[in-house]
């Protein structure tokens, strides 16, 4: 599953059960399209907020996908910024 597919699936799950708090953090930062490094860094921050502030509202499968997405974005942003 690609990053966009993971995030789309998470959004569908949260919409389906009206999990508004994680949606509040992810929707404003997720464009669903290819993005620039700055946009990926902003998306990373939104996902970190979901991971840290909404953990109790996530299923174990959702939390796993959030963590995988955070890790993938961290690696990508670090590689692009050369840090």
C-alpha positions as CSV (number, residue, x, y, z in Angstrom):
1,X,0.0,0.0,0.0
2,X,1.4,3.4,-0.9
3,X,1.5,6.3,1.5
4,X,-1.5,8.0,-0.3
5,X,-3.5,4.7,-0.1
6,X,-2.7,4.4,3.6
7,X,-3.8,7.9,4.3
8,X,-6.9,7.6,2.1
9,X,-7.9,4.4,4.0
10,X,-7.4,6.1,7.4
11,X,-9.5,9.0,6.3
12,X,-12.3,6.7,5.1
13,X,-12.2,4.8,8.4
14,X,-12.3,8.0,10.5
15,X,-15.1,9.5,8.4
16,X,-17.1,6.2,8.7
17,X,-17.1,6.3,12.5
18,X,-16.9,10.1,12.8
19,X,-13.6,10.2,14.5
20,X,-13.3,13.9,14.2
21,X,-10.2,14.5,16.3
22,X,-7.7,12.7,14.0
23,X,-9.5,14.1,11.0
24,X,-9.0,17.6,12.3
25,X,-5.3,17.0,12.4
26,X,-4.9,15.2,9.1
27,X,-7.3,16.8,6.6
28,X,-5.8,20.3,6.6
29,X,-2.4,19.0,5.8
30,X,-3.1,16.2,3.3
31,X,-3.6,17.1,-0.3
32,X,-3.8,13.6,-1.7
33,X,-1.5,14.5,-4.5
34,X,2.3,14.5,-5.0
35,X,3.8,17.2,-3.0
36,X,7.0,19.2,-2.4
37,X,9.3,18.5,0.5
38,X,7.8,21.3,2.5
39,X,4.3,19.8,2.1
40,X,5.6,16.4,3.2
41,X,7.2,18.0,6.3
42,X,3.8,19.6,7.1
43,X,2.0,16.3,6.5
44,X,4.6,14.7,8.8
45,X,3.7,17.1,11.6
46,X,0.0,16.5,11.2
47,X,0.6,12.7,11.4
48,X,2.8,13.2,14.5
49,X,-0.1,15.1,16.1
50,X,-2.5,12.2,15.3
51,X,0.0,9.7,16.7
52,X,0.6,11.7,19.9
53,X,-2.7,13.3,20.6
54,X,-5.3,10.8,19.2
55,X,-3.8,7.5,20.1
56,X,-6.8,6.5,22.3
57,X,-9.2,7.1,19.4
58,X,-7.3,4.9,16.9
59,X,-7.7,1.1,16.4
60,X,-4.5,-0.9,16.5
61,X,-4.5,-1.2,12.7
62,X,-4.9,2.5,12.3
63,X,-2.2,3.2,14.8
64,X,0.1,0.8,12.9
65,X,-0.5,2.7,9.6
66,X,0.0,6.1,11.2
67,X,3.3,4.9,12.7
68,X,4.4,3.4,9.3
69,X,3.4,6.7,7.6
70,X,5.3,8.8,10.1
71,X,8.4,6.6,9.7
72,X,8.3,6.7,5.9
73,X,7.8,10.5,5.8
74,X,10.6,11.0,8.3
75,X,13.0,9.0,6.1
76,X,11.8,10.9,3.0
77,X,12.1,14.4,4.5
78,X,15.6,13.6,6.0
79,X,16.8,12.3,2.7
80,X,15.5,15.3,0.8
81,X,16.9,17.8,3.3
82,X,20.2,16.0,3.6
83,X,20.1,15.7,7.4
